[in-house]
């Protein structure tokens, strides 16, 4: 037999739950609250009839005792002056919970459905406090283990049940913040404040302080971390160095691994990070090899997955979000040493839990910096072979890879030991030497390397640096003239590249020569793309003659000027492929822009930067785009031109999407003046359309309508079908914000028809969402839902997440209006979470108001428990799953 009070009071036997009438159930509750101790008849009368027992109560009590005895049998015992319940050998969930703290034993509130009895109320309150303590402890453990998302799901439900439980709410706020949901964390704080206010109280100091810390994104708060890159090959040796670095990292906040190029600083540091990752809340690897100019904050933000905040320096945002115990690996600092030192200084000062592991050819020069000098791998002693030396082990492994699994033979051990000594055990030199073994015997490789070691003398005082340069020189000198020329020219790529790009820069068909470079391990080929490892790429750039540099970078800039000339495709698969391709070549495009602005043609740099704005907008890299466009606008001619107008329009769009509406308006007005000055009607149309959206976001509706109506008139005069559709759509949006639905609706319909005739899928989706919102406000739910689902399908096809969120929110509002408050709130909660992660807040005033109103309605309809359930379900699903489900209906 089992007794249960952690929820509705019940008795369970092998046959199932026993039926009990209310009064026998209340009697059982009183006896269970007594935990087997006797309860007098007088006390039972007071407990069962707390407002006063009737004259027949004693007889009635005997009847209830008999009814209960039929269920529990001889466990119902007569005691002096009363009764007791024998619990020996029986299951009792309250006792089990008190012993184990197992929260899964609870089915509801303690003694649910049994009210009035003083002893039962007292025991229910005591068990409730124990339950709260157990929940709090569970939350602490979950946060300590880094299970922030799971913790937020459970804690949200519990906090909804107990909104005044400040300990639970504090943990919920932390879990939400660490899941990237600062807004939801503050929402939880607000609901707790309201609950306490109803009780005549206010939040305690700790909760107030946490809310303030969330608002300012205090660096003492935590956030999740991305993983480390996967290994490309086996890591061999360096056990002593690994152990020493781990030991130093345990006591230092800034540890810099210094050594010559090719010593393996990056690989060793990543292995250290991999081994200590479990001791940190987050590990972020910041690769600086391709960084050339400007502050490092944007690169740090991208590595940490931190999106910019409007009006806040990006490094400030990063510093606020690097909370908890965080390891930052700053890799390849030597060419930006001063900037890297400044970044490290800022992070260490602002983030108490951050420690930095840096790699560089020289120390950063900061106070408290611990230096670890890294040389080559251990090599055999002179005249010894020692196949167990780390350098020989690495060579043997790479030889086996080069030979299809055939490793070093016994007769090759002496030559292997000599080769490793000659290159001072430098891993990159060993890798290059091993690659030669596909064509040369090991003895000849060692002999040729010996003759080439000192051909070049580097400017660095490090002898090992000169040795590495000699090793690369040796590989370079093994190439014929066409191979050398191609390698030099390929140095202009700041990352991977495709065959067509190589052909453009080379000026001829490179396939045979490029294949030879791949065979000689001077170029890597993976997944249909090529790349040079950083040391060889730097070497290639160094060897570019002045005329070659002008030619190569000019061709590179011309290549991307041509590729970016066409607007991004509007159909789904092509648009997604375009985004993927630009992302893969992004660093090279930026290098071309940088060359054009500094050493080449500023007008071409402006052209390239203007062509990149759509990618920067979609990828959420607004700060980078605004910085490069700003540089380009400053470097190029200030004279009015169509190019300058397009650049100003792009800069205005990025500023608006960053939340900088004032700057967007300024740039937009300058853009309009520029296009007017050069008589570019199409540019004027684009500028007017841009400005009407910005003015709409500023709630300057008169100006927005003025821009919109002028755009419509001009577009019609020019017979520009696309701009007629765009201006109709956006002008209608302003009218809708003003509540002028009768005027807005036909313009939305005209926009939809125009976009469809043009095959503009993104425009079609935008018009559909606007028409859906209009139908919803007019009470036409069916067409509103159909249009919004169609828009969702198009945005999914195009891969535009922000558009998907617009559609999900629209469908959520329809759910709420049609009575499905739970489903609507679930979608709204998911959309809010995804917007926070994407860094893409809405800026259309009436859309924001509609969404907020729907959420308020849903919350009022559901009550505390229902809201908690909706949020728990939202946290348990993903945007792709929700989109799939919505489209499958």
SULTA-V482729 format. One record per run of one state. SS is the DSSP state (~ for helix, > for strand, _ for the rest). FROM is the first residue (numbers start at 0). TO is the last residue. Records with the same first field share a line. If there is no record, write none. Layout:
BEGIN
SS: FROM-TO ; FROM-TO
END
This chain:
BEGIN
_: 0-0 ; 4-6 ; 8-8 ; 13-14 ; 17-20 ; 33-37 ; 48-55 ; 79-80 ; 85-89 ; 100-101 ; 105-110 ; 112-116 ; 144-146 ; 161-164 ; 178-180 ; 198-203 ; 215-237 ; 249-252 ; 258-263 ; 279-280 ; 287-295 ; 304-312 ; 321-324 ; 331-332 ; 350-352 ; 360-368 ; 373-388 ; 402-408 ; 422-425 ; 436-440 ; 452-461 ; 477-479 ; 490-495 ; 497-497 ; 506-509 ; 519-522 ; 526-527 ; 531-532 ; 542-544 ; 563-570 ; 598-600 ; 611-611 ; 618-620 ; 635-640 ; 657-659 ; 678-679 ; 697-699 ; 718-719 ; 737-739 ; 758-759 ; 777-779 ; 798-799 ; 817-819 ; 838-843 ; 875-877 ; 888-888
>: 1-3 ; 7-7 ; 9-12 ; 15-16 ; 38-39 ; 75-78 ; 81-84 ; 90-91 ; 111-111 ; 253-257 ; 281-286 ; 325-330 ; 353-359 ; 369-372 ; 496-496 ; 523-525 ; 528-530
~: 21-32 ; 40-47 ; 56-74 ; 92-99 ; 102-104 ; 117-143 ; 147-160 ; 165-177 ; 181-197 ; 204-214 ; 238-248 ; 264-278 ; 296-303 ; 313-320 ; 333-349 ; 389-401 ; 409-421 ; 426-435 ; 441-451 ; 462-476 ; 480-489 ; 498-505 ; 510-518 ; 533-541 ; 545-562 ; 571-597 ; 601-610 ; 612-617 ; 621-634 ; 641-656 ; 660-677 ; 680-696 ; 700-717 ; 720-736 ; 740-757 ; 760-776 ; 780-797 ; 800-816 ; 820-837 ; 844-874 ; 878-887
END
